[in-house]
Amino acid sequence: MVATKDAFFKPKKMSAQEKAEQTDATARDILAAEAQAREKKTETLRALRMAQPVQIQPAKTQKSKTRKAAPHHS
């Protein structure tokens, strides 16, 4: 393509189909980049969690709660 001022300052009009395809491609690229960043973050967090020593916590027992009788108002 020859670089002329017309090519830079007067771009051809895009059809509605071309605009939709360009928008779709851009959206897919953004979503793919976000998914890749999310997976990378997940892998990093998983590696950090696996590097921590395992701590076994004793099971908590539930205590039965006794209710106080509500005062009777006559």
N, C-alpha and C positions, 0 to 999 in steps of 0.2 A: 504494500500500500504506500502510495506516495503521500508524504506529509505536506498537506496544503492547509491554508487557513480555513477553507470550507469544511475540511474533514474534522477540524478541531472545534470550530465555533458553530457549525450548523449540522449537528448530528441528524441522521435520518430518523423519521418518526417510527416508533416501534408499534407493531400491531398489538391489539389486546391479548392475543394468544402469546406473543413473544414476551410481553410484560408479565403475564401470568406465569409463564415458564421460568423467567428470570427470578421472580419473587419466590416461586416454589423452590427453585434451586438454592437460593440464598437462605431461605428458612430451613431447608434440610441441612445445609452446611452448618448453620448456627446450632441446630438441635444435635447434630453429630458431635460438634465441638463440646457442647455442654455435657453430653453423655460421656465423652471421653474424659473430660475433667472430673466428672462425678466418679467414674470408675477408678481413676488414678487416686483420688482422695480416699475412696473406700479401701483400696489396696494399701495405702499408706497407714490408714487408721487400723486396719486389720493386722499389719505387720507390727505396729506399736503395741497393740493389745496382746499379740502372741508373745512379744518380747518381755512382757511383764510377768513376774512370778505368780504362780497360781495361789490364790488365797481361798481356803475352804472356810466358809462361814457356817457356824452351827445353825441348825434350823430353829426358827423362832417358834415358840409355843404360844398359842393363843390363850389368854387368860379370860375366864368367864367374868363378865361384868355383872355386878349385882345392881339392881335398880332400887332406888329409894321409893317408897310409897309416897305418892303425891298427897299432900294434905287435903282433906275434904272440906270444901267450903259449902256451908248450908245457907 
